[in-house]
Amino acid sequence: MEDNSNRSSFSNRLGFVMAAAGSAVGLGNIWRFPYLAAKYGGGIFLLVYLVLVATFGYTMIMSETALGRMTKKSPVGAFAYFGDRFSLRFGGWINAIIPMLIVPYYSVIGGWVCKYLFAYMQGHVKQLASDTYFTSFIQNGISVELFFLLFIFLTLLIIYMGVQNGIEKVSKIMMPILVVLAFIIAGYSVTRPGAMAGVKYFLIPNFKDFSWMTVVTALGQMFYSLSIAMGILITFGSYMKKDVDIEKSTSQVEIFDTLIAILAGLMIIPAVFAFSGGDAASLGKGPSLMFITLPKVFASMGMGTFAGILFFLLVLLAALTSSIALAESAVSTFEDELGWNRKKSTLLMAAIMIVLGTLSSLGFGPLSSIHILGMDFLDFFDFLTNSVMMPVAAIAICLLILKNVTIEKMIAEVKSTSKFKRKKIYVFILKYLAIPFVAIILISSVLDVFGIIHM
């Protein structure tokens, strides 16, 4: 057994919780959650999502964190710890490669956020609300690339500073600011004239709006939102000290992530409802919601510039905490598997981010004629990682525990520091529900891309 006594670690439970919550709280909460909640039934979607987080999400966070702490390794090493078979090596590497593919295109969107924050700071609230502003910006290769590189620099600077001095310190500062900003913006949004209809739609479940796709979409969003099956939680678990309560930490990450998702819904759905006269369909998907619809909403408000600055500052903090976690998981893999130091590993990650990210960055401008499966580079990388690789990675984690680690050893690892109050839920989901449910996400997502079903 390899000695891991020199491995970096979080100084305490708060350090882990803030970093893990930071990884979970990202663009998935802010631009994906409100859109899906509005499309799939509002309050009933929220209720289904909360149930899934408390059961399925809890099981996966506990599993990944415990695997990391048990082995003191990043994903590849954690899988290899239990044997050298091809299936284990494959499971480890797919968990390790996902963040390497996500963080480049995620940084492109982070660059867009930087651009909008600067534009609001300059008082360009009316220009940002025009129909052509976003499109002309992303088609300008030089401008997009510069903001993309700025976001990469911010991310890697924090990674280079290390686990305690970089990730932990920054997360402890950013996360409380992020929560305060979310409360301020949500409070402002729900008090706009006509916003209360949106609040009711979002918070009060209507069982007539329930469908099977509500469950499938909420489950997919939960994966995206909680940073499950991205190698992050295994990596952060490996930095967790042996005396930290895993269950309590997991519960706090669940609460943090869910709080931000609900606040994101309260920030966005009531404001767009008020702006559109109660039309749920006006909550566009992804980039169009954040970079086209919301600037129109801000421009129609009093204090629109102030609202825009606060909102895009919050989004920048959320994007940074997630990109830091994604990049750290990759850097940790390079350190473990290549035996490199942090500086060399960070430089390799920088090269990967710049090369792959530039494809996504220029995919709406100079490279816009190139498509894969009918998608531009950014959408393709998003589909490949979130809809294909993450479900496969989650299945690999479940099989690793069921066949190699054993549920008994996982229970023993958790019980060494925790009461394990939800043990029965954990065992039931891992044994009977996890793999079929994840397979449903995988199949549904692929069928959606090929136009066989529509999510």
N, C-alpha and C positions, 0 to 999 in steps of 0.2 A: 504493500500500500504506500502510495506516494505521500510524502510529508507536505502538508499544506499550511504549516505554521506561519509561513511568511506571506500568506495570501492577504490581500487588502480586505478590510471589513468596515461595515458601518459602525459608528461608535455606540449606538444604542437602538432601541426599537423605533423611536421617533425618526431616526435617520432612515431606517428601512421603509417605514410607512410613508414618509414624505417622498422618497425616491420612487417607490412602487406606485403610489397614488399619482405622482407626476407622470410616470410612464403611461398610466391608465387614462389620465385626464389630458386629452389632446383634441385634434381636429375631429376625431370620431364622435366625441360628445357634442361638439359645438355645431358642426355643419351636417352631420349625418343623423344624429339622434332626433332633432326637432323635425326634420323633413320626414323621417320614417314614422315618427309618432303621429304627425298630421295625416299622413297618407293611410296608415293602418289603424285608424280608429281612436286616436287621441288617448283618452283616459284608459281605455281597455288595453291599448298597447303598453302604456306605462305600467299598468297592473301586472301584465304578463311578464314584462321586462324585470320588474322588481322580484317576482317569484323566481324567475330563472337565475338572477344574480345571487339570491339567497340560497339556491340549491346547486345548480349546475356551475355557476361562476365560482362559488365558494369551493366546490370540489376541485376544480381545475387550478385555482390559485393555491390552495393547500398542497395539492400534489406537486406542482412545479417548484414551489418554495421549499417544500420538504426534501425533494430530490436534490435541489441545489445545496441545501444545508447538510444533508447526509453525505454527499460526495465531495463537497467543497470544490466543485468544478463547474465550468461553463458547459453548455449543452452537449457538445461532442464528447467531452470527458465524462460527463454524468452518465451518458448512455453506455460508453465503453467500460465504465466502472463495473458493470454487471455482466460483461462478456465481450467477446471479440467477433461475434457473428455479423454477417453482412447486414441483417435486418436492424441490428442495434447501431451499427455505424451509420446506416441510412437515416434512421430516426434521429440520431444526434446531429448529423449534418443538415438535415432539412430544417430542424429547429434553429440551427446556427446561421443558415444562409438567408432565412426570411428577413431578419433585420437588416442584413447587408443589401437586400434588394428594396426594402421599404424606405429606408432613410434617405437614399438619393432623391426619389421623387417627392417624398415628404418635405425635403428641404427646398424643393422648387416652390411648393405651396407656401412654405415658411417665408420664402423670398417675396412672394406676392403680398403676404401679410405685412412685411416690412415696408413695402412700397406704399400700401394703403395707409399705414400708420403715419409715415412721413407726409403723405399728401394731405391727410386730415390735419396734421400739425401745421401745415402751411395754409390751412383754411380753404382748401379746394372742395368744399362740401357739394357745391352745385355741379362742378365738372365730374366728380366721382359718381354722381347720380345719373349721368347720361348713359344711353343705351350702348354707346360705342367705346366708352372709356376702357373697360376691362379687356375687350377684344383687341383694341389697338395696342394696349400695353403688352399682352402676352404674345402678340405677333411681332413685337419689337425685340429681336433676339438679343441685342446688346444690353438693353435695360433689364430684361428678365434675368439674363445671366449674371449681371452685377449684383442684383439683390439676392439671387440664389447663392452666390459666393459669399456674400455678407452673412447670410444665415448659417452656412457651413462653418465659417470662421467662428461665429459665436458658439456653435455646438461643440466644435472640436477643442476650442480653448478650454471649456469647462471639463471635457473628457481628459485632456492632457494634465489638468491639475490633480487628477486622481479621484479615488472613491470618497474619502472623507473631506479633503480640502476643496474638491470640485463639485461632484454630484450631490453629496449630502448637504454641504453648506448652501449651495445654490437652490436646491429643492426646499430647504427649510425657510429660505427667504421668499422664493417665488410662490410657493403653494398658498401660504396665508394671504399674500397680496391678491392672488388669483381669486380666492374665495370671496374676499372683501369686494373686489371689482364686480364679481358675478352678482352678489347681493345688490350692489348699487344699481347696476344696469337692469337687473330683473325688477327691482322696485320702481325704477323710472319707466320701464316698459309697461308694466301692468297698470300704471296710473294714467296711461294715455287714454283719451276719449275713445270709447268703443272697444277697448282692449279686453274688457271683462268676458266677452263672449269667447275669446281665445283661451282665457284662463279656465273657464268652465269646460270647454272642449278638451283641453289638455289634462285636467286633473280629475274630472268626474267620469268614471267608466260607464260606457253604454254598451251593454252586452249584445245589442243588435249589430254593432260594428265588428264583432269578433269573427275571425275566419282562421283557417289553418295557416294561411300565410302570415297572420299576425304573430303566431308562435315561431314560424321559421325565420321571419325577418328579425324578430326580437332576439332570437338565439344568435343569428349572424351578427347583429349589432353588439350583443354582449361580448362576443369574442373580440371584435374590433376594439371595443371600448375598454375592456379590462386588461388588454395586452396579454391575452391567453395565447399559447402556442406560437410565441415569437422568440422564444429563448430568453426573454428578458427576466422573467420571474425565476427561472433556474439560475441565471447569472446572479441576480440580486439575492436569491436564497443562499448562494455560495458565499456571499459577503456577510451573511447574518451570523451573529455570534450564537454559540450553542445554548446559551441561557435565555434567549429571547423567546417569548410566547408566540408561537406561529399562529395559533387560532385567533388570538386577540389582534395580532398584526393584520391578518387576513380580513377580519371583521371591519377594522378601521379603513383598510383600502376599499372594501365594498362600500362603506358609508360615504367616503370621500368621493369616489367615482360617481355613485348614484346621486349624491347631492349636486355635483356639478352638472350631471346630465339633466336633472330636474330644473336647475337654475337656467341651463341653456334653453330648455323648452320655454321657461317663463320669460327669458330675455327676448326670444325670437318669435314664438307662435302668437302671443297677444299683440305684439307690435305689428306683425305682418297682417294679422286679422283686422286690426284697426285701420291699417293703411289700405287694405284691399276690400274693406266692407264685408269681412267674414268669409272670404273665399279660401278654403284650406288648400286648394290646388295651386294657389299663388306661391306657396312655399316650395320653390324650385329645389332641385337636387344639387347637393354638393357646392361646387364653385359658384353656380348661378345664384344660390341663396345668399352666400356670404359676400360676393363681390359685385352683384348686380341688384338683387332685390333689397337687401338691407341698406346699401347706400341711398336708394330711393326713399326708404322709410326714414332714415336719418335726415335727409334733405327736407322732408315734409314736416319735421318736428321743430319745435323751438329748441334751442341749444343743440342743434344737429351736429355741429363741429365737435362740441364737448362729448356728446354721446359716441360719435365716431372714434375719437381718440381713445376714450375709455374702452370701447368694445375691441378695437384692434390691438390695444395694449394687452388686454386679457387674452385674446387669441394668440398673440405672439408668445406670451408666457406659457400658455398651454402647449403650443407647438414646440417650443424649446424644451420643456420638461420631457415631452415624448421623444423628440429627436435625440436628446442626451441619452435616454434609456436605450433606444435602438442602437445608437452608435457604440455605447458602452458594452452591450452584449457582443457586438462584433469584435471590438478591441480586446475584450476578455478572451474570446475564442482564439484570436491570433497569439495573445500572450501564452495561453495554455498549450495550444497545438503546435505553434512554431517555435516556442521558447524565446520569443522576442520580448524586449522591454516595452514599457508603455509608449515611449517616444516613437519607436520604430513602428509599433502596432497602430498608433494614431495616424502616422503618415501614410501607412498602407490604406487605412480606412478613408483618409482624405482623398487619395487617388481614386478609390472605387466610387466614392460619392461624387466626385467631380466628373468622372467619365460617364457613369450611368445617369447621373442627374442632368448632365448637359443634354443627353438625348431627350429627356422629358422636358427640359427647359426650352429647347429649340423646337420641340414637337408641334408647337402651334404657329411657328414662324418659318425659319429656313428649312426645317425638316417636316413640314406639315403634309407633304405629299406621300410620306412613308406611313403605312398602316400595317398592323399585325392583327389578324382576325377582325379586320374592320375597325380597329381601335388605334388611337394615337399612342405614343410611347407611355405617357403617364397613365392613361386608362388601362393599357395592357399590363404594366407592372402592378397596378392596383388589383386588377382581376387575378393575375397569376399568384400574387402573394396572399390576398385576403380570401379569394374564393376557391383556390385550388390548394396551395401549399399549407395554409394554416389549418384547414380541416384535416389534411393528411398528417401534419405534425401533431395535432391533438390526438388523433387515433394512435399514432406511434407512442405517445406518452402513456395513454391508457393501456396499450398492449404491454409496454415495458413494465408497468406496475403489476398488471394481472399475471403476466407470465414469468417475469424475471425477479422483480423486487419482492413481490407478494404484498397483499393488502396488510397482512399482519406486521410486516416490517415498517410499512408506512404509518400504521397506527402507533407502533412503538416509538417512532421518531417524533410524531406529533405529541404523544403523551409524555414524552420526556420533559416537556415544558408547558403543556396545555391540558386543560380538562377534557377537551374534545367533546363539546356539548352536542355538536351536530354529527357525531360519528355514524349513526344509523343512516342519515341522509347521504353522507359521504360514501359509505360502503354500497348502498343501494344504487346510487347514480353511477358509480364507477363500474359496478358489476353488470348492471342491466340497461342503463339508459344512455350513457356517454357515447359509446361507439355508434349505435343506431342513429342518435340525434345528430351527431357530427356528420355522419354519412348523408343524412337528409340535407344538411346545409350544402355539402359538396355537390350533390346531384342537382339540387334546386338552382344553385348559382350557375353551374355549367349550362343547364337547360335554359336558364334566363338569357345568358350571353348568346346562345344560338337561336334565341327567339321562339323556343318551343313552349315555354311558360313566361309570364311576365310578373316580376316581383315588384 
